[in-house]
């Protein structure tokens, strides 16, 4: 929403009020929340903290604001952000990656620099944070939030849950972040959400519902699928597709990988993606960059990214974690277009209704290199059948 931001931060003390001072030239406007929501980690020490959320609702589009957050007990340093342009005819730029931790966080420095330099309108982290948010009684999670602050305090930090967030019913993940859908009346949901951003309809789903039945049974699977089906069908209506022609879905786990196919996810979602014309599915989990040709039911629908005839599957899971790079096959299946074993992240610019510019950026020991550069072009969006 070009007129709104939500700011989220943590304190270890209860405050009388959560406060944000903000403005364009000076800090002359104020917004309040309550005293914060108490969150107690599930570890042995049962450490507690307060999660503060404040909504700024009167923002001007395409405008830079300064702000700081705090209370009578103290204030953060000064940050800034720029709101989105109004409408849908602009070109959002975003970084996307999964699997970024505290240690061996190869891409962190460059992401911090480029976010503060205004090179992205938002970033999207596709699961697996910190390794792990709950470790050492959630102190690892605290450190990770400090490490991403130079990114997330400047541009919206969109999140998707991964398998490494599973502990204590995903409670560290669910409490530390704030995601919403701007496409309907859904309440706050860090597990599945959708956003209209310029010419993109962006959707996040939880693939972990399929892998952690002790927390989520058939009811949550059904809830998410019904929500996703309704969201995609709405997004695919001609009047909505005219405004947001690109539909990009993200989840932590991939369907099509250089070395295997995730049959659970393929069975759950592939037909829905086919009949609603999902353009791209983004994932992490495997610590590689892996790009598929347009593919449906394991059949390649042409080896061109001009007017692709099926969903394109992209894995960007090598931002940096302690598990190092995943193995991949030197004899890939037919649906694999490109695979790379270097650390890095993806950069995407949705130029307009017909063109996306995609780059995979290598980051090996401060060495920057574009390992894959391509344009996805599409003259007509909609169902593939």
N, C-alpha and C positions, 0 to 999 in steps of 0.2 A: 504494500500500500504506500503510494508516494507521500501520503499525509501522516504516516504513523511509523514509529519505531517502538520496540519494547527492549528495555535495558535490564539485564540480569546480572547480579553480582552476589558475592558471599561475604558474610562477616561471621566471626566466632562469638560475638556478643549480641545480645538483643538490643535493638535501638528503639527509640520512641516512634520513629517514622523513617521510611525509606524516601530519600529526596534526590531529585535531579535538578540542577541549575543548568540552563542551556540558552543559546541564542546564536545569532549570526555574527555580530560584531563583538558583543559582550554577553555575559551570562545574566540576562535580564528577565528570563522566564523561569518558572519553577513548576515542577510536577511532583506529585507525592504518591507513594504507595502506603502500605501499612508498615508494621515493624518487621516484616519478613516472615517466611514460613520455616518452622523448625524442621530440620532434617537430621535424623540420627542414622549413621552408617551401621550396617549389620555386623561389623567386625567385633573382635573380642573387647576392644576398649569402648565400644558404643559412642564414638565421637559424635558430637553434635555441632551443627552450624546453622546459620540462618540464610535462606535464599531470598533475595530481594528482587522484586519485579516492579518496574515502573513503566507506564505507557505514556508516550508523547503523542498526542492526538491532533495537534494543530499545526503540523509542519507544512511548509511550502515545497512543492515538487522541485527537483533539480537544484537543490540549495544546500550549501555546506553549513553545518551547525557545529559549534563548539559545545562541550558539556563536561561536567564532572558529576560524580555520584557520591553519596555518603549520608551523613547524619551529624548530629551534635557531637558524636565521638570522633569525627574526622572525615577527610575528603580524599577521593582518589586524585591522581594527576589529571591534567587536562587532556581530553581526547577530542576527536572530531569525526564526523561522518557526513556523507552526502546522500540526500534522498534521491530516489529514482525519478526520472522524468514522468510526467503524466501521460496517460494513454498507453498504447501498445506499439506505436511505430517508432521504436528506438532499438538500439543494439546492445543488449546486456552481455557483459563479459564476466565469465566466472572460471574459477579454479575448482577442480574436482579431484578428489583422491580418497582412498581409504587407507586404513592401517598405518597410523602415525602415532608413535609413542614418545615417551620422555627420552629414552636412550636410543641412540642411533637414529635420531629424527632428522634424516638427511635433508629433507626438503623444507624444514621449519624456517631456517634463516631466510631463504629466498622468498617464501610465502609471506613472512613478516615484512620484509622490505617492499615487496610488490603491492601488498595490501595497503601499506601506509603511503605508497607512491601513487595510489589511485588507479592501479592497473586492472583492478577487478571491481565489479559492482557487488559481488557476493562470492563466498566460497561454500563448498558443499563437501562435508566430511562423511564418507559412506561407511561408517562403522569402524570399530576397533580403535579405541582411544586409550592412550597412556600406557597400556599393558602393565597394570590395569587400574581403572579408576578406584577400585575398592582396596587395592593392595596397601599394606602397612596402615591398616585402619583408615583408609581413604586419604592418607597423606600423599600418595602418588597421584591421586586425582587432583588434589589441591595444586600440586606442582604443575601438572599438565595444564590446568586452567590458567596458571600464571604464564606458562609458555605460549599459549594461544592468545593471551590478552592483546599482544601487539598486532594480531590479525582481527580478532573478534570485537575489539573495541572500536574498530575503524570501519569494518564492512559487516553486513549480516553474515553470521556463521550458521549455516543450515546443517542439520545433523540427521543421521539415520543410524539405527542401532545395529550393532554387530554381535557376534558370538562372545567376544571378550567383555561385553557389558552385562553378561547374564547374572552375575552374583547378586544374591538377595533380591531376586525378582527385578533385575535391571534398575535398582533403586538409585544408584549414583547417577546413572545416565538420565533417568527420568526427572530427577530433582534438579540437576545442574543446568539443564538447557530449557529453552522455551520456544516451542514451535507451534504454529497455528496454520490453519487453512484460511485462505482469503477467497475461497471459491464457493463458500456455502456457510452454514450456520454451525459448523463443527466447533466444539470447545477445544481448548488446548490439548494437543496430542503430539507427543514426541515420537510416537511409534508409526503412525501413518498420517500423511498430510498432503495437501496440494496447494500450489501457488501459481497465479498468473503473473508472469514477469515479462513485460514487453510482449514479443510475439511467441513466448514459450509458455506452455502449460507444463509445469514441473510437478512431478509426483514422487513421493517417498513412501516405500512400503517396508514392513518388517519381514524379512525372510526368516527371522529367528523364531517366529511363531511355529514354524514347521519343524524346529529342531529342539525345542525345550518344552515338551508337553507337560512337565511337572509344574511349570508356571502357567502355560497357556494350553488349554484344551481345544476341543473342536469349536467351542463357542467363539473364541477370539479369532480363530481362522475364518469362521463364517462371517463374523462382523467385518473383518478387514476385506474379505473378498467381495461381500455385498457393497461395502463402501466404495471399493476400487471400481467395481463394475459400473455402479451408478455414476461415479466421478468421470470415468472414461467415456461412457455413453453421453453424458452431458457435454464433455469437452469436444466430442466428435460431432455434435450438432452443427449444421452448416453455418449458422450465425456465430457460434463460438469458435469454430475452426477458422473462420475468416479473420478473427481477431488474434487468436493464438494458434497458428497453423502447426507449429512444432509441438509434439507431445514427447517429453523425455521422462522416463521412469527410472528411479534408482532404488537399489536395495543392496544390502551388504554382500550377499552371496551371488555368484554368477550362475547363469544357465549353461552357456556354451563356453567351454574352456579348452585350451590347447590339448589337454590330456584326458578330459572326461566331459560328460554331460550330467548336470544335476537333474535327475529324473523327477524328484519331488516338485521342484520349481517349474520345470518344463511342463509337467502335467497340470500344475495349478494355474499357470498364467499364459502359456504360449497362445492358446486359442483366443483368449480375450485380447491379447496384444494384436493378433492377426485381424480380428474383425473390427477393432477400433482404430487401427492404423497407428500404433505406437511407432515412432520413428527410431528412437534410441533407448536402449536399456543400459544403464551404467552400474557397475559393481566394483567391489574390492575383493577382500578375503584371500585371494591368491596374490602373492607378492610379486607380481609381474605386470607388464602392460600387454594386453591381449586384445586384438581387434578382430572381429568377425566380418565376413561378407554379409550382405543381407541373407538371412537364413530363416527357414520355416520347416519344422518337422525334419530337421537335419539336412534338408535339401537347400543348396545354395541357389538363390534366386537372382543369379547374375553376379558377375565380379566387378560391378561398377557402383560407385557411390553417387553417380548422377541418376536421379530418379530411382532410388532403390525400391525394389518390389517386395521387401519384407523388413522386419526390424533388424537394426544393426546392434550388435552386442559388444560392449567395450568394458574391459577390466582395467582399472587404474588403482592397483593395490600396493604400490611400491614406494609410498612416500617416506617410509622409514620405520622399521620396528626391529625388535631384538631377534626375531625369528629369521631374519635375512631373506634373501630372494628365494622364491619357490622354484622348483625344478619345472622344466618344460621340455616338450619333445622336439627334437630336431627334424622329425618327420610328421608334421602336423596334419590334422584331418582336413578335408577339403574346405570346410567352412572357415578355417583360420586364414586371415589376410596378413596379419603382422603380429609378431610376438617379440618381446624384448625383456631382457633380464637386468636392466639397469634401474637404479633408484630414480624416482622422479614423480611427476604429477601431470595431470592433464589441464590444458587451457582451452576454453571454448568461447568463441564469440558468435552469437546468433546475429548475423549481419542484417538479415531481413527475412521476409516470408519465404524466400526460396534458397537461402544460402547460410550454411554454418561453416565457420573456419575452426578446425580442430588441430591442436598440436599436442604431442607428448614430449615433455621436457625432461631431459636427463639431468640428474643432479648427483654426480659422483665426486665426493670430496671437493665441493665448491666448483666443479667443472660443469658449465652449462652447455647443453647441446640439445637441439631439437632432433629427436630420433624418428619422429614421424610427423608429417605435415600434410594435411589433406583438406579438401572442401567437400562437404556433403550438400548436394543441390537437389531440389525437388520442386517441380512445377505444380504438382497437384498433391494435396494431402487428403488422406481419408483411408477407409478400410482397404485391405489388400485383396480381398476376394470380390 
